[in-house]
Every structure is written in structure tokens, then in C-alpha cells.
């Protein structure tokens, strides 16, 4: 089992990166979200890998964190989804957005992935929803969106989290998907004491740029 490859980014092609380590160039299939976050060619990189051995051959799939790789392997437990299908889903949705879509039952967002129909998307939600902690997913997704200027201390965290959650629910009520709403809310730079209305107004501005 190859858990990760640490080396030099040698090449980037369509959905494939080549990492040179100990004189060997490893071709690794990656989702679109990884391509956009890669360092320049020639720089050091660490890719967390999944080794796939099938009747069609041997392949490596890679991610920038163990958590994202875990999301990929979780997708593989869904009936009818193989490595290429899982990679396609993670190319259409970031791992954070996919987790959010699953815990909120937003199968429509998942069905936008190439080759994934409504039934497959619904199966992803049905089979994986109980494997994810909704509170943890929601909190993590919003925390990742805090900008450098956010000024929320530990004592106010609970209140801010509640306001964020209410803002997402309000956006969903307005017709936005759970994924769109959470993306917009987590882009808001928070300050202590922000109300739901203030977060909602800032989020609506962000929706114009999603």
C-alpha cells in the first residue's frame, strides 16, 4: 500500500500529475480541485495516494490531505461507484462541498458531476449520510472560510456558529442549494457580535460572485 508520495512536481497534464521521487516518476490521477492548488512545476509536493488494482490495470489516485483521500475511499463504498466515478464527483465538488451536500441531502449538487445521474447521487446521500457527523461537517466547512481578518474569539464561537447556520437556512429558503448557501456564508469575514441579518446580507453579495 502506498500511503503517500513525497517528491518533486515534474509534470501536470489533464487530470494527471507526475511526481518524481527517488528517481521514479509516479503518474497520479487527481481531481480538478487538486490541479488548482498545485505548486509550480519543480517544487516540492506531498500527495496522499490511493492504490487501485483492477482487471483494467494499476492506477494511483491522489489528494492533498488524508481527509480528502478518506472522502474518496468513502465514495468507493457506494454501490456502483468506482475510482473514476469517485474522482469525477470530487472534480465537480470540493471534498468540503461534497460532505455538505451529503449531510444536507443535496443530491442535486452531486448529480452535476459528469456521468452521475439522479439515482446515483441519491444513493451517495443515502449510503453515506450516516457515516458523517453533520455538526462537525458544517462547523468545519464554515471554519475553513474564515478570512485573515476574521475576529471571532473562542467565547463567541458558539453564537457565531448559530448565526451562520441560520443564515444558511435562510438562503436555502430563498431557493439556493445547501452547497451554494454554505459557500456564500463561509466567504463572509466574521466579526464578534455579527447578527444573522448582517451575515445574510454579506452572503447575498457573495452569491453574485460564486
HELIX and SHEET records of a PDB file:
HELIX    1   1 UNK A   32  UNK A   35  1                                   4    
HELIX    2   2 UNK A   66  UNK A   75  1                                  10    
HELIX    3   3 UNK A   83  UNK A   92  1                                  10    
HELIX    4   4 UNK A   95  UNK A  103  1                                   9    
HELIX    5   5 UNK A  107  UNK A  110  1                                   4    
HELIX    6   6 UNK A  118  UNK A  128  1                                  11    
HELIX    7   7 UNK A  129  UNK A  131  5                                   3    
HELIX    8   8 UNK A  134  UNK A  143  1                                  10    
HELIX    9   9 UNK A  154  UNK A  156  5                                   3    
HELIX   10  10 UNK A  157  UNK A  173  1                                  17    
HELIX   11  11 UNK A  178  UNK A  186  1                                   9    
HELIX   12  12 UNK A  196  UNK A  207  1                                  12    
SHEET    1   A 6 UNK A   4  UNK A  13  0                                        
SHEET    2   A 6 UNK A  16  UNK A  21 -1                                        
SHEET    3   A 6 UNK A  24  UNK A  30 -1                                        
SHEET    4   A 6 UNK A  57  UNK A  63  1                                        
SHEET    5   A 6 UNK A  44  UNK A  54 -1                                        
SHEET    6   A 6 UNK A   4  UNK A  13 -1                                        
END                                                                             
